[in-house]
Amino acid sequence: MFLSLTILDILISGFYTLLFIGIANFLSNNFKKKYGLRKAKFLRAFIIAKLMGSILFSILHVFIYKGGDTFVYFSCSLFYLEQFLKQPLDFFQLLSMNEESLANIIYGKNFIGKYYLSSPDVRLMGKLGSLFVLLGFKQFMATNILISMFSCFGLWKIYSIMCSLVNKYHNALAIGILFYPTTIIWSSGLLKDTFSITAVGLIFWSVNNLTYQRKIIKSVLLTFVSVYACMILKPYILYIFIPSMLLWAQDAFTKRIQNKIIKSLFRPLIIAAFAFGGFFFINSISESAGKYSLENAVSVAEGFQSWHSYLAETRSQSGYSLGEVEFTPLGVLTKSPEAFFVTFYRPLMFVDVTNFATAFEAVQSLILLFFTIYVFVKVGLLKSLKLILSNHHIRAFFIFAVIFGITVGITSYNFGALSRYKIPALPFYTAALIFILHFGNKDHTKTLKQKPVLK
């Protein structure tokens, strides 16, 4: 199935673009009154950036890549939509069909998605995408524009919470979270990465609410839906993100206890409760994760590495190598520094650049490398390490970003795939660096808003 940008698609996309720019202006005016000029300005710019990102995403896949996973997901979304239009009363039954039941359906000759519907993640992408395809009148770019607007919620939630934790560097946080080019482009189309980063943002927002007993029902529901979606699409994100969030939540919860005696008595119990809860939760996710279960982690990692190496060698895609990797604890540990570096600081200019895409990534990586060096020089290496260990925000964000960065760096072996896979880690890594800069400043004032305190 080859998709093209039709005149109808361009017209519908133009209508939605103007509509969302109008909505951005309206929301910006409301935010100006409620949150101030700066946050209103960023909201409008963020929505416009996401619109441009979805248009660029569509153009790249139609005219440059001429294919990709997004075409498969679009085809599956069309399938679910057409089944709904044919038999709307049987649509909910269709949503619950497994691989065997779907095999009995007669497919159209041009439907390529039938070869992929055996995979639960592809089926879920088809179901999620069908609503956007309906609203986009079955047009590719229009669908991507709608999905990009939906995904704004996750990244905006992350940014809002980060801003509530510090009273400075909101501009830097906006650049690192909202306007990081890789994140803008690869979270603005019909891809698993788009829905995954949205789920991560909503989980982060919900955990923050639940920690301080705010909007409990809404937060629980959003957590349930987001975890379910992420569990089907990319459960390996949850294996690292959930423990990091539990660590963050228990630290925040413990800090609210003012009485030192009570705190010393309850801290071990709180840690144990969060640890056991997280252990059983992760096990439950793993049991439902199919090929992405923890038991299959090594084989899946080897498969990703092998496939992306093959693409780099045979299809002129931009690959990299960490050498021979033994998927044992010691083997992974020895490759961790290199894997971490390749995720956040490669491709390197004049070394890894083979086309425009890698050059684009190389510029971002170089800027991030310079900013990292600036932070550690400005604050001091020793003081930065102390902050990572002592500040519960920085510690939790660093743990997630570093472990996740190592995981995707050691398995991707392809800069194109890596640019998408690392998206969940980027907001938390850049935020952690900015927090080090902020809390490492001798003149910084107390930044946390006053929370209800447990006595």
C-alpha positions as a Markdown table, in Angstrom:
| # | Residue | x | y | z |
|---|---|---|---|---|
| 1 | Met | 0.0 | 0.0 | 0.0 |
| 2 | Phe | 1.6 | 3.3 | -1.2 |
| 3 | Leu | 0.1 | 6.5 | 0.2 |
| 4 | Ser | 0.0 | 9.8 | -1.6 |
| 5 | Leu | -1.0 | 13.3 | -0.6 |
| 6 | Thr | -4.1 | 14.0 | -2.6 |
| 7 | Ile | -5.7 | 17.4 | -3.2 |
| 8 | Leu | -8.5 | 16.4 | -0.8 |
| 9 | Asp | -5.9 | 15.5 | 1.9 |
| 10 | Ile | -4.2 | 18.9 | 1.5 |
| 11 | Leu | -7.5 | 20.8 | 1.7 |
| 12 | Ile | -8.6 | 18.9 | 4.8 |
| 13 | Ser | -5.2 | 19.3 | 6.4 |
| 14 | Gly | -5.2 | 23.0 | 5.6 |
| 15 | Phe | -8.6 | 23.3 | 7.3 |
| 16 | Tyr | -7.5 | 21.4 | 10.4 |
| 17 | Thr | -4.3 | 23.4 | 10.6 |
| 18 | Leu | -6.1 | 26.7 | 10.6 |
| 19 | Leu | -8.7 | 25.3 | 13.1 |
| 20 | Phe | -6.0 | 24.3 | 15.5 |
| 21 | Ile | -4.1 | 27.5 | 15.2 |
| 22 | Gly | -7.3 | 29.3 | 16.1 |
| 23 | Ile | -7.8 | 27.0 | 19.1 |
| 24 | Ala | -4.2 | 27.6 | 20.1 |
| 25 | Asn | -4.8 | 31.4 | 20.1 |
| 26 | Phe | -8.0 | 30.9 | 22.1 |
| 27 | Leu | -6.3 | 28.7 | 24.7 |
| 28 | Ser | -3.3 | 31.0 | 24.8 |
| 29 | Asn | -5.5 | 34.0 | 25.7 |
| 30 | Asn | -7.1 | 31.9 | 28.5 |
| 31 | Phe | -3.8 | 30.7 | 29.8 |
| 32 | Lys | -2.5 | 34.2 | 29.8 |
| 33 | Lys | -5.1 | 35.2 | 32.4 |
| 34 | Lys | -4.7 | 32.0 | 34.5 |
| 35 | Tyr | -1.0 | 31.1 | 34.2 |
| 36 | Gly | 0.8 | 34.2 | 32.8 |
| 37 | Leu | 2.2 | 35.3 | 29.5 |
| 38 | Arg | 5.1 | 32.9 | 29.3 |
| 39 | Lys | 3.1 | 29.7 | 29.7 |
| 40 | Ala | 0.5 | 31.0 | 27.2 |
| 41 | Lys | 3.2 | 31.8 | 24.7 |
| 42 | Phe | 4.7 | 28.4 | 25.0 |
| 43 | Leu | 1.3 | 26.6 | 24.6 |
| 44 | Arg | 0.6 | 28.4 | 21.3 |
| 45 | Ala | 4.1 | 27.8 | 20.0 |
| 46 | Phe | 4.0 | 24.2 | 21.0 |
| 47 | Ile | 0.7 | 23.5 | 19.2 |
| 48 | Ile | 2.0 | 25.2 | 16.0 |
| 49 | Ala | 5.3 | 23.2 | 16.3 |
| 50 | Lys | 3.3 | 20.0 | 16.6 |
| 51 | Leu | 1.2 | 20.9 | 13.5 |
| 52 | Met | 4.4 | 21.6 | 11.5 |
| 53 | Gly | 5.9 | 18.3 | 12.8 |
| 54 | Ser | 2.9 | 16.3 | 11.6 |
| 55 | Ile | 3.0 | 17.9 | 8.2 |
| 56 | Leu | 6.8 | 17.2 | 7.9 |
| 57 | Phe | 6.2 | 13.6 | 9.2 |
| 58 | Ser | 3.7 | 13.0 | 6.4 |
| 59 | Ile | 5.8 | 14.5 | 3.7 |
| 60 | Leu | 8.9 | 12.5 | 4.8 |
| 61 | His | 7.0 | 9.2 | 4.7 |
| 62 | Val | 5.2 | 9.8 | 1.4 |
| 63 | Phe | 8.0 | 11.4 | -0.6 |
| 64 | Ile | 11.3 | 10.3 | 1.1 |
| 65 | Tyr | 10.8 | 7.0 | 2.9 |
| 66 | Lys | 7.9 | 5.9 | 0.7 |
| 67 | Gly | 6.8 | 3.4 | 3.3 |
| 68 | Gly | 7.3 | 2.5 | 7.0 |
| 69 | Asp | 5.3 | 1.3 | 10.0 |
| 70 | Thr | 3.0 | 4.2 | 9.8 |
| 71 | Phe | 1.6 | 2.9 | 6.4 |
| 72 | Val | 0.8 | -0.4 | 8.0 |
| 73 | Tyr | -1.0 | 1.2 | 10.9 |
| 74 | Phe | -2.9 | 3.5 | 8.6 |
| 75 | Ser | -4.0 | 0.5 | 6.5 |
| 76 | Cys | -5.1 | -1.3 | 9.7 |
| 77 | Ser | -7.0 | 1.8 | 10.9 |
| 78 | Leu | -8.8 | 1.9 | 7.5 |
| 79 | Phe | -9.7 | -1.7 | 8.0 |
| 80 | Tyr | -11.3 | -1.2 | 11.4 |
| 81 | Leu | -13.1 | 2.0 | 10.2 |
| 82 | Glu | -14.5 | 0.2 | 7.1 |
| 83 | Gln | -15.7 | -2.7 | 9.2 |
| 84 | Phe | -17.4 | -0.2 | 11.5 |
| 85 | Leu | -19.1 | 1.6 | 8.6 |
| 86 | Lys | -20.3 | -1.7 | 7.1 |
| 87 | Gln | -21.5 | -3.3 | 10.4 |
| 88 | Pro | -21.6 | -0.7 | 13.1 |
| 89 | Leu | -23.6 | -2.9 | 15.5 |
| 90 | Asp | -20.8 | -5.6 | 15.3 |
| 91 | Phe | -18.0 | -3.1 | 15.8 |
| 92 | Phe | -17.5 | -3.7 | 19.5 |
| 93 | Gln | -17.3 | -7.5 | 18.8 |
| 94 | Leu | -14.7 | -6.7 | 16.2 |
| 95 | Leu | -12.6 | -4.8 | 18.7 |
| 96 | Ser | -12.4 | -7.9 | 20.9 |
| 97 | Met | -11.5 | -10.3 | 18.1 |
| 98 | Asn | -8.2 | -12.1 | 18.4 |
| 99 | Glu | -5.9 | -13.3 | 15.6 |
| 100 | Glu | -8.0 | -16.5 | 14.9 |
| 101 | Ser | -11.3 | -14.6 | 14.7 |
| 102 | Leu | -9.9 | -12.0 | 12.4 |
| 103 | Ala | -8.6 | -14.7 | 10.0 |
| 104 | Asn | -12.2 | -15.4 | 9.0 |
| 105 | Ile | -12.8 | -11.9 | 7.7 |
| 106 | Ile | -12.6 | -11.4 | 4.0 |
| 107 | Tyr | -10.1 | -8.6 | 3.3 |
| 108 | Gly | -9.8 | -6.3 | 0.3 |
| 109 | Lys | -7.0 | -7.0 | -2.2 |
| 110 | Asn | -5.1 | -3.9 | -1.4 |
| 111 | Phe | -5.2 | -4.4 | 2.4 |
| 112 | Ile | -1.6 | -5.0 | 3.4 |
| 113 | Gly | -2.4 | -4.9 | 7.2 |
| 114 | Lys | -3.8 | -8.4 | 7.2 |
| 115 | Tyr | -0.2 | -9.8 | 7.4 |
| 116 | Tyr | 0.4 | -7.8 | 10.6 |
| 117 | Leu | -2.9 | -8.2 | 12.5 |
| 118 | Ser | -1.5 | -11.3 | 14.3 |
| 119 | Ser | 0.4 | -8.9 | 16.5 |
| 120 | Pro | -1.5 | -7.3 | 19.4 |
| 121 | Asp | 0.3 | -4.0 | 19.1 |
| 122 | Val | -0.6 | -3.6 | 15.5 |
| 123 | Arg | -4.3 | -4.4 | 16.2 |
| 124 | Leu | -4.3 | -1.8 | 19.0 |
| 125 | Met | -2.8 | 0.7 | 16.6 |
| 126 | Gly | -5.5 | 0.0 | 14.1 |
| 127 | Lys | -8.2 | 0.4 | 16.7 |
| 128 | Leu | -6.7 | 3.7 | 18.1 |
| 129 | Gly | -6.1 | 5.1 | 14.6 |
| 130 | Ser | -9.5 | 4.3 | 13.3 |
| 131 | Leu | -11.1 | 7.2 | 15.2 |
| 132 | Phe | -8.5 | 9.7 | 13.8 |
| 133 | Val | -8.9 | 8.2 | 10.3 |
| 134 | Leu | -12.6 | 8.8 | 10.5 |
| 135 | Leu | -12.2 | 12.4 | 11.6 |
| 136 | Gly | -9.5 | 12.8 | 9.0 |
| 137 | Phe | -11.8 | 11.6 | 6.2 |
| 138 | Lys | -9.5 | 8.7 | 5.4 |
| 139 | Gln | -6.7 | 11.0 | 4.5 |
| 140 | Phe | -3.1 | 10.4 | 5.6 |
| 141 | Met | -1.8 | 13.9 | 6.5 |
| 142 | Ala | -5.1 | 15.0 | 8.1 |
| 143 | Thr | -5.0 | 11.9 | 10.3 |
| 144 | Asn | -1.5 | 12.7 | 11.4 |
| 145 | Ile | -2.4 | 16.2 | 12.2 |
| 146 | Leu | -5.3 | 15.0 | 14.5 |
| 147 | Ile | -3.0 | 12.5 | 16.2 |
| 148 | Ser | -0.3 | 15.1 | 16.8 |
| 149 | Met | -2.9 | 17.3 | 18.5 |
| 150 | Phe | -4.0 | 14.4 | 20.7 |
| 151 | Ser | -0.3 | 13.7 | 21.7 |
| 152 | Cys | 0.1 | 17.3 | 22.9 |
| 153 | Phe | -1.5 | 16.3 | 26.2 |
| 154 | Gly | 1.3 | 14.0 | 27.3 |
| 155 | Leu | 4.2 | 16.3 | 26.7 |
| 156 | Trp | 2.4 | 19.3 | 28.0 |
| 157 | Lys | 1.6 | 17.5 | 31.2 |
| 158 | Ile | 5.3 | 16.6 | 31.7 |
| 159 | Tyr | 6.3 | 20.2 | 31.0 |
| 160 | Ser | 3.7 | 21.6 | 33.4 |
| 161 | Ile | 4.8 | 19.4 | 36.3 |
| 162 | Met | 8.5 | 20.1 | 35.7 |
| 163 | Cys | 7.7 | 23.9 | 35.8 |
| 164 | Ser | 5.9 | 23.4 | 39.1 |
| 165 | Leu | 9.0 | 21.9 | 40.7 |
| 166 | Val | 11.3 | 24.8 | 39.9 |
| 167 | Asn | 10.7 | 28.6 | 39.7 |
| 168 | Lys | 13.4 | 29.2 | 37.1 |
| 169 | Tyr | 14.6 | 27.8 | 33.7 |
| 170 | His | 11.1 | 27.4 | 32.3 |
| 171 | Asn | 12.4 | 28.5 | 28.9 |
| 172 | Ala | 15.1 | 25.7 | 29.0 |
| 173 | Leu | 12.5 | 23.2 | 30.1 |
| 174 | Ala | 10.3 | 24.2 | 27.2 |
| 175 | Ile | 13.1 | 23.6 | 24.7 |
| 176 | Gly | 14.1 | 20.3 | 26.2 |
| 177 | Ile | 10.5 | 18.9 | 26.6 |
| 178 | Leu | 8.2 | 20.7 | 24.2 |
| 179 | Phe | 10.5 | 21.8 | 21.3 |
| 180 | Tyr | 13.1 | 19.1 | 21.0 |
| 181 | Pro | 13.0 | 18.5 | 17.2 |
| 182 | Thr | 13.3 | 14.7 | 17.4 |
| 183 | Thr | 10.4 | 14.6 | 19.8 |
| 184 | Ile | 8.3 | 17.0 | 17.8 |
| 185 | Ile | 8.6 | 15.0 | 14.6 |
| 186 | Trp | 8.4 | 11.4 | 15.8 |
| 187 | Ser | 5.5 | 12.1 | 18.2 |
| 188 | Ser | 3.4 | 13.7 | 15.5 |
| 189 | Gly | 2.2 | 10.8 | 13.4 |
| 190 | Leu | 0.5 | 7.5 | 13.4 |
| 191 | Leu | 3.3 | 5.6 | 15.3 |
| 192 | Lys | 3.5 | 3.6 | 18.5 |
| 193 | Asp | 6.0 | 6.2 | 19.7 |
| 194 | Thr | 3.3 | 8.9 | 19.6 |
| 195 | Phe | 0.9 | 7.0 | 21.8 |
| 196 | Ser | 3.6 | 5.8 | 24.1 |
| 197 | Ile | 5.0 | 9.2 | 24.9 |
| 198 | Thr | 1.4 | 10.4 | 25.5 |
| 199 | Ala | 0.9 | 7.5 | 27.9 |
| 200 | Val | 4.1 | 8.3 | 29.7 |
| 201 | Gly | 3.1 | 11.9 | 30.2 |
| 202 | Leu | -0.3 | 11.0 | 31.5 |
| 203 | Ile | 1.1 | 8.4 | 33.9 |
| 204 | Phe | 3.6 | 11.0 | 35.1 |
| 205 | Trp | 0.8 | 13.6 | 35.7 |
| 206 | Ser | -1.4 | 11.0 | 37.4 |
| 207 | Val | 1.4 | 9.8 | 39.7 |
| 208 | Asn | 2.0 | 13.4 | 40.8 |
| 209 | Asn | -1.7 | 13.9 | 41.5 |
| 210 | Leu | -2.0 | 10.6 | 43.4 |
| 211 | Thr | 1.1 | 11.4 | 45.5 |
| 212 | Tyr | -0.6 | 14.6 | 46.8 |
| 213 | Gln | -4.2 | 13.2 | 46.8 |
| 214 | Arg | -5.5 | 15.4 | 44.0 |
| 215 | Lys | -8.0 | 14.4 | 41.2 |
| 216 | Ile | -7.8 | 10.8 | 42.4 |
| 217 | Ile | -10.6 | 9.3 | 40.3 |
| 218 | Lys | -9.4 | 11.0 | 37.1 |
| 219 | Ser | -5.8 | 10.1 | 37.8 |
| 220 | Val | -6.6 | 6.4 | 38.5 |
| 221 | Leu | -8.6 | 6.1 | 35.3 |
| 222 | Leu | -5.9 | 7.8 | 33.2 |
| 223 | Thr | -3.2 | 5.6 | 34.8 |
| 224 | Phe | -5.2 | 2.5 | 34.0 |
| 225 | Val | -5.8 | 3.4 | 30.4 |
| 226 | Ser | -2.3 | 4.7 | 29.8 |
| 227 | Val | -0.6 | 1.6 | 31.4 |
| 228 | Tyr | -2.9 | -0.7 | 29.3 |
| 229 | Ala | -2.0 | 1.1 | 26.1 |
| 230 | Cys | 1.7 | 1.2 | 26.8 |
| 231 | Met | 1.6 | -2.5 | 28.0 |
| 232 | Ile | 0.4 | -3.5 | 24.5 |
| 233 | Leu | 2.4 | -1.1 | 22.4 |
| 234 | Lys | 5.8 | -0.9 | 24.3 |
| 235 | Pro | 5.8 | -2.7 | 27.6 |
| 236 | Tyr | 9.5 | -2.3 | 28.0 |
| 237 | Ile | 9.0 | 1.4 | 28.7 |
| 238 | Leu | 6.9 | 0.4 | 31.8 |
| 239 | Tyr | 9.6 | -2.0 | 33.1 |
| 240 | Ile | 11.8 | 1.1 | 33.7 |
| 241 | Phe | 9.3 | 3.9 | 34.0 |
| 242 | Ile | 7.0 | 2.5 | 36.7 |
| 243 | Pro | 9.8 | 1.7 | 39.2 |
| 244 | Ser | 11.3 | 5.1 | 38.6 |
| 245 | Met | 7.9 | 6.8 | 39.3 |
| 246 | Leu | 7.4 | 4.6 | 42.4 |
| 247 | Leu | 10.8 | 5.7 | 43.7 |
| 248 | Trp | 9.9 | 9.4 | 42.9 |
| 249 | Ala | 6.5 | 9.0 | 44.6 |
| 250 | Gln | 7.7 | 7.3 | 47.8 |
| 251 | Asp | 10.5 | 9.9 | 48.2 |
| 252 | Ala | 8.0 | 12.7 | 47.8 |
| 253 | Phe | 5.5 | 11.0 | 50.2 |
| 254 | Thr | 8.2 | 10.4 | 52.8 |
| 255 | Lys | 9.4 | 14.1 | 52.6 |
| 256 | Arg | 6.0 | 15.3 | 53.6 |
| 257 | Ile | 6.3 | 13.6 | 57.0 |
| 258 | Gln | 7.7 | 16.4 | 59.3 |
| 259 | Asn | 8.2 | 14.4 | 62.5 |
| 260 | Lys | 11.7 | 12.9 | 62.3 |
| 261 | Ile | 10.9 | 9.9 | 64.6 |
| 262 | Ile | 7.7 | 9.0 | 62.6 |
| 263 | Lys | 9.7 | 9.4 | 59.4 |
| 264 | Ser | 12.5 | 7.1 | 60.5 |
| 265 | Leu | 9.9 | 4.5 | 61.6 |
| 266 | Phe | 7.7 | 4.7 | 58.5 |
| 267 | Arg | 10.4 | 5.2 | 55.8 |
| 268 | Pro | 11.4 | 1.4 | 55.7 |
| 269 | Leu | 7.7 | 0.4 | 55.6 |
| 270 | Ile | 6.9 | 2.9 | 52.8 |
| 271 | Ile | 9.9 | 1.8 | 50.8 |
| 272 | Ala | 9.0 | -1.9 | 51.2 |
| 273 | Ala | 5.3 | -1.2 | 50.3 |
| 274 | Phe | 6.3 | 0.6 | 47.1 |
| 275 | Ala | 9.0 | -2.0 | 46.2 |
| 276 | Phe | 6.6 | -5.0 | 46.7 |
| 277 | Gly | 3.8 | -3.2 | 44.9 |
| 278 | Gly | 6.1 | -2.3 | 42.0 |
| 279 | Phe | 7.5 | -5.9 | 41.8 |
| 280 | Phe | 4.0 | -7.5 | 41.5 |
| 281 | Phe | 2.8 | -4.7 | 39.1 |
| 282 | Ile | 5.8 | -5.3 | 36.8 |
| 283 | Asn | 5.3 | -9.0 | 36.9 |
| 284 | Ser | 1.6 | -8.6 | 36.0 |
| 285 | Ile | 2.6 | -6.4 | 33.0 |
| 286 | Ser | 5.2 | -9.0 | 31.9 |
| 287 | Glu | 2.7 | -11.9 | 32.0 |
| 288 | Ser | 0.5 | -9.9 | 29.6 |
| 289 | Ala | 3.2 | -8.6 | 27.4 |
| 290 | Gly | 3.6 | -11.6 | 25.1 |
| 291 | Lys | 6.8 | -11.4 | 23.1 |
| 292 | Tyr | 7.9 | -8.4 | 25.2 |
| 293 | Ser | 7.7 | -10.2 | 28.5 |
| 294 | Leu | 10.7 | -10.1 | 30.8 |
| 295 | Glu | 11.4 | -13.8 | 30.0 |
| 296 | Asn | 11.8 | -12.9 | 26.3 |
| 297 | Ala | 13.8 | -9.7 | 26.9 |
| 298 | Val | 17.1 | -11.1 | 25.7 |
| 299 | Ser | 15.7 | -12.7 | 22.5 |
| 300 | Val | 13.7 | -9.6 | 21.6 |
| 301 | Ala | 16.8 | -7.4 | 22.2 |
| 302 | Glu | 18.9 | -9.7 | 20.0 |
| 303 | Gly | 16.2 | -9.6 | 17.3 |
| 304 | Phe | 16.0 | -5.8 | 17.3 |
| 305 | Gln | 19.8 | -5.6 | 17.1 |
| 306 | Ser | 20.0 | -8.1 | 14.3 |
| 307 | Trp | 17.2 | -6.6 | 12.2 |
| 308 | His | 18.5 | -3.0 | 12.5 |
| 309 | Ser | 22.0 | -4.1 | 11.6 |
| 310 | Tyr | 20.7 | -5.9 | 8.6 |
| 311 | Leu | 18.8 | -2.7 | 7.5 |
| 312 | Ala | 22.0 | -0.7 | 7.9 |
| 313 | Glu | 24.0 | -3.1 | 5.8 |
| 314 | Thr | 21.6 | -3.9 | 3.0 |
| 315 | Arg | 19.3 | -0.8 | 2.7 |
| 316 | Ser | 21.8 | 2.0 | 3.2 |
| 317 | Gln | 20.2 | 3.0 | 6.6 |
| 318 | Ser | 22.4 | 4.7 | 9.1 |
| 319 | Gly | 23.7 | 2.1 | 11.5 |
| 320 | Tyr | 26.2 | 1.9 | 14.3 |
| 321 | Ser | 27.8 | -0.9 | 16.3 |
| 322 | Leu | 28.8 | -1.4 | 19.9 |
| 323 | Gly | 30.8 | -4.5 | 18.9 |
| 324 | Glu | 30.0 | -7.9 | 20.2 |
| 325 | Val | 27.3 | -7.7 | 22.9 |
| 326 | Glu | 26.8 | -10.5 | 25.4 |
| 327 | Phe | 23.3 | -10.2 | 26.9 |
| 328 | Thr | 24.4 | -11.1 | 30.4 |
| 329 | Pro | 24.5 | -8.7 | 33.3 |
| 330 | Leu | 28.2 | -8.2 | 33.0 |
| 331 | Gly | 28.1 | -8.0 | 29.2 |
| 332 | Val | 25.4 | -5.3 | 29.3 |
| 333 | Leu | 27.2 | -3.5 | 32.0 |
| 334 | Thr | 30.5 | -3.3 | 30.0 |
| 335 | Lys | 28.6 | -1.8 | 27.1 |
| 336 | Ser | 26.4 | 0.6 | 29.1 |
| 337 | Pro | 28.6 | 3.7 | 28.9 |
| 338 | Glu | 28.9 | 3.4 | 25.2 |
| 339 | Ala | 25.2 | 2.7 | 24.8 |
| 340 | Phe | 24.3 | 5.7 | 26.9 |
| 341 | Phe | 26.6 | 7.9 | 24.9 |
| 342 | Val | 25.2 | 6.7 | 21.6 |
| 343 | Thr | 21.6 | 7.3 | 22.7 |
| 344 | Phe | 22.0 | 10.9 | 23.8 |
| 345 | Tyr | 25.1 | 12.2 | 22.0 |
| 346 | Arg | 25.4 | 10.4 | 18.7 |
| 347 | Pro | 25.3 | 10.5 | 15.7 |
| 348 | Leu | 28.5 | 12.6 | 15.8 |
| 349 | Met | 29.1 | 15.3 | 13.2 |
| 350 | Phe | 31.7 | 14.3 | 10.5 |
| 351 | Val | 31.8 | 10.7 | 11.9 |
| 352 | Asp | 28.3 | 9.2 | 11.7 |
| 353 | Val | 26.6 | 11.5 | 9.3 |
| 354 | Thr | 25.6 | 9.8 | 6.0 |
| 355 | Asn | 22.5 | 11.8 | 5.0 |
| 356 | Phe | 20.3 | 14.7 | 6.0 |
| 357 | Ala | 18.4 | 12.8 | 8.7 |
| 358 | Thr | 21.6 | 11.8 | 10.6 |
| 359 | Ala | 23.0 | 15.4 | 10.1 |
| 360 | Phe | 19.8 | 16.7 | 11.7 |
| 361 | Glu | 20.2 | 14.3 | 14.6 |
| 362 | Ala | 23.9 | 15.1 | 14.9 |
| 363 | Val | 23.2 | 18.8 | 15.4 |
| 364 | Gln | 20.7 | 18.1 | 18.2 |
| 365 | Ser | 23.1 | 15.6 | 19.9 |
| 366 | Leu | 26.0 | 18.1 | 19.7 |
| 367 | Ile | 23.9 | 20.8 | 21.4 |
| 368 | Leu | 22.8 | 18.4 | 24.1 |
| 369 | Leu | 26.5 | 17.4 | 24.6 |
| 370 | Phe | 27.5 | 21.0 | 24.9 |
| 371 | Phe | 24.7 | 21.7 | 27.4 |
| 372 | Thr | 25.6 | 18.7 | 29.5 |
| 373 | Ile | 29.3 | 19.8 | 29.7 |
| 374 | Tyr | 28.1 | 23.3 | 30.6 |
| 375 | Val | 25.9 | 22.0 | 33.4 |
| 376 | Phe | 28.7 | 19.9 | 35.0 |
| 377 | Val | 31.3 | 22.6 | 34.6 |
| 378 | Lys | 29.0 | 25.3 | 35.9 |
| 379 | Val | 27.8 | 23.3 | 38.9 |
| 380 | Gly | 30.9 | 21.1 | 39.4 |
| 381 | Leu | 31.1 | 17.4 | 38.8 |
| 382 | Leu | 31.2 | 16.4 | 42.5 |
| 383 | Lys | 28.3 | 18.7 | 43.4 |
| 384 | Ser | 26.3 | 17.4 | 40.4 |
| 385 | Leu | 26.8 | 13.8 | 41.6 |
| 386 | Lys | 25.7 | 14.7 | 45.1 |
| 387 | Leu | 22.6 | 16.3 | 43.7 |
| 388 | Ile | 21.8 | 13.2 | 41.6 |
| 389 | Leu | 22.0 | 11.1 | 44.8 |
| 390 | Ser | 20.3 | 13.5 | 47.2 |
| 391 | Asn | 17.6 | 15.3 | 45.2 |
| 392 | His | 14.7 | 12.9 | 44.7 |
| 393 | His | 13.5 | 14.6 | 41.5 |
| 394 | Ile | 16.9 | 14.4 | 39.8 |
| 395 | Arg | 17.5 | 10.9 | 41.1 |
| 396 | Ala | 14.3 | 9.5 | 39.8 |
| 397 | Phe | 14.5 | 11.3 | 36.4 |
| 398 | Phe | 18.1 | 10.3 | 35.9 |
| 399 | Ile | 17.5 | 6.6 | 36.8 |
| 400 | Phe | 14.7 | 6.4 | 34.2 |
| 401 | Ala | 16.6 | 8.3 | 31.5 |
| 402 | Val | 19.9 | 6.6 | 31.9 |
| 403 | Ile | 18.6 | 3.0 | 32.2 |
| 404 | Phe | 16.2 | 3.5 | 29.3 |
| 405 | Gly | 18.9 | 5.2 | 27.2 |
| 406 | Ile | 21.2 | 2.3 | 27.8 |
| 407 | Thr | 18.4 | -0.2 | 26.9 |
| 408 | Val | 17.5 | 1.4 | 23.6 |
| 409 | Gly | 21.1 | 2.2 | 22.7 |
| 410 | Ile | 22.3 | -1.3 | 23.2 |
| 411 | Thr | 19.5 | -2.8 | 21.1 |
| 412 | Ser | 18.7 | -0.3 | 18.3 |
| 413 | Tyr | 21.9 | -0.4 | 16.1 |
| 414 | Asn | 20.3 | 2.1 | 13.8 |
| 415 | Phe | 20.2 | 5.9 | 14.2 |
| 416 | Gly | 16.8 | 6.2 | 12.6 |
| 417 | Ala | 15.1 | 3.7 | 14.9 |
| 418 | Leu | 17.1 | 5.1 | 17.9 |
| 419 | Ser | 15.8 | 8.6 | 17.3 |
| 420 | Arg | 12.2 | 7.3 | 17.9 |
| 421 | Tyr | 13.0 | 4.8 | 20.6 |
| 422 | Lys | 14.7 | 7.4 | 22.9 |
| 423 | Ile | 11.8 | 9.8 | 22.9 |
| 424 | Pro | 10.4 | 8.8 | 26.3 |
| 425 | Ala | 13.8 | 9.4 | 27.9 |
| 426 | Leu | 14.6 | 12.8 | 26.4 |
| 427 | Pro | 12.2 | 15.0 | 28.4 |
| 428 | Phe | 13.4 | 13.5 | 31.7 |
| 429 | Tyr | 17.0 | 13.6 | 30.8 |
| 430 | Thr | 17.0 | 17.3 | 29.8 |
| 431 | Ala | 14.8 | 18.1 | 32.8 |
| 432 | Ala | 17.3 | 16.3 | 35.1 |
| 433 | Leu | 20.2 | 18.4 | 33.7 |
| 434 | Ile | 18.2 | 21.6 | 34.1 |
| 435 | Phe | 17.3 | 20.7 | 37.7 |
| 436 | Ile | 21.0 | 20.1 | 38.4 |
| 437 | Leu | 21.7 | 23.6 | 37.1 |
| 438 | His | 19.0 | 25.0 | 39.2 |
| 439 | Phe | 19.5 | 23.3 | 42.5 |
| 440 | Gly | 23.3 | 23.6 | 42.1 |
| 441 | Asn | 23.0 | 27.4 | 42.0 |
| 442 | Lys | 24.0 | 28.7 | 45.4 |
| 443 | Asp | 21.4 | 31.5 | 45.1 |
| 444 | His | 18.4 | 29.3 | 44.2 |
| 445 | Thr | 15.4 | 29.7 | 46.4 |
| 446 | Lys | 13.0 | 27.0 | 47.6 |
| 447 | Thr | 11.2 | 25.9 | 44.5 |
| 448 | Leu | 8.7 | 23.3 | 45.6 |
| 449 | Lys | 5.2 | 24.5 | 46.1 |
| 450 | Gln | 3.9 | 23.9 | 49.6 |
| 451 | Lys | 2.1 | 20.6 | 49.8 |
| 452 | Pro | -0.1 | 19.2 | 52.4 |
| 453 | Val | 2.1 | 17.8 | 55.2 |
| 454 | Leu | 1.6 | 14.6 | 57.0 |
| 455 | Lys | 2.3 | 15.0 | 60.7 |
